[in-house]
């Protein structure tokens, strides 16, 4: 009896092992240890022209498609893993970033989990935006985070202060600040913020607005010019208008979501250490740096902000602020500027915590997208190592090519001709080296098809197409 139970147990164990092996080793095509899964093939197949001719597709034709689409990548990836590129610290950092990108990118897993599938748009909203399309405006504006500061600047403008000077000193928009807040191009209707747009098109030339609370902060707008514009036929632009209104509503939703996220994770700012930061910043001639030496050492280690996932000391804030390039830094004028800077900096951490709470990393889509992204990282690095060292264009080669194609470059300046020829020769060499690499790697890594899986895939896509 005992022997019977032992045999029975062994059979069950063998079935489990075989079942697990079958699940993990399932593939359509394999190159070395690199597999092509049915899911990945289906994604690529569905977005290809081949799908429209599926009824006449043969196994041979499907194999040709697979090799055209995937073989080069699989070969370089196989060689990349053979070179142990996945153990490189820089590559591992890219892997970690890839996981976050899959979760947090636009239209990524978190985005699709939290954003409504659609934002209803009314006929009245469509008509309102369409009515604005008969004009366009040129503007300057001042962007601020603090309502009290915005009100103060508005009061200064009412008393005759120069708009451009105030924009240069206070505006948070790094793209327009240096030119007095002026936006170079004319603006038409369809802005991401509806209230901002309504104000913009209701003002006359040389008028400026009271502070407007938008999704970006508080804005004071000045109209520099307003001119008529030929309004296109309604039906021609209706679809685009609907899309713009949907994008507006998406932006409002995301702004509200990020505000709620900060509240959910108990974001708090310590106002007791704000004043020394603002004072230190105001005394700097170069506003791109805040110097720790300007602070009492005891202040540097004090908590400036805290939330469930961590804390920011004054020293950490200074380090983070100084790490930004001058072209994208915002002036630190008020406590709210500091608060918004930190909230923006920690947003990725909060979103990642949300994605973890929603168990998005357990979804099949996550594993599939991460695998593809890691594969691309390995492929690119593998190609760098296998191709780049063999690409060297000499002066003699450039001269010989130019002599053979003299007419093609007779109107180009010498340096430009040299650059163009160098690029042509580099492309040719890259292609030759790549072809040689692929031939070598084909010898090294055997290409294997699961013929049954291939046949089943073809039957399934044909059946689905016939429904």
Buried (B, 14 or more C-beta within 10 A) or exposed (E): EEEEEEEEEEEEEEEEEEEEEEEEEEBBBBBBEBBBBBEBBBEBBEEEEBEEEBEEBEEEBBBEBBBEBBBBBBBBBBBBBBBEBBEBEEBEEBBEEBBBBBBBEEEBBBBEBBBEEEBEBEEEBBEBBBEBBEBBBBBBBBBBBBBEBBBBBBEBBEEEEEBBEBBBEBBBBBEBBEEBBBBEEBBBBBBBBBBBBBBBBEBEEEEBBEBBEBBBBBBBBBBBEBEEBEBEEEEEBBEEBBEBBBBBBBBBBBBEEBEEBBEBBEBEBBEEBBEBBBEBBEEEEEBEBBEBEBBEEEBBEBBBBBBEEEEBBBBBBBEBBEEBEEEEBBBBBBBBBBBBBBBEBBBEBBBBBBBEEBEBBEBEEBEBBBBBBBBBBBBBBBBEBBBEEEBEBEEEBBEEBBEEEEEBBEEBEEEEBBEBBBEBBEEBBBEEBBEEBBEEBEEEBEBEBBEEBBEEBBEEBEEEEEE
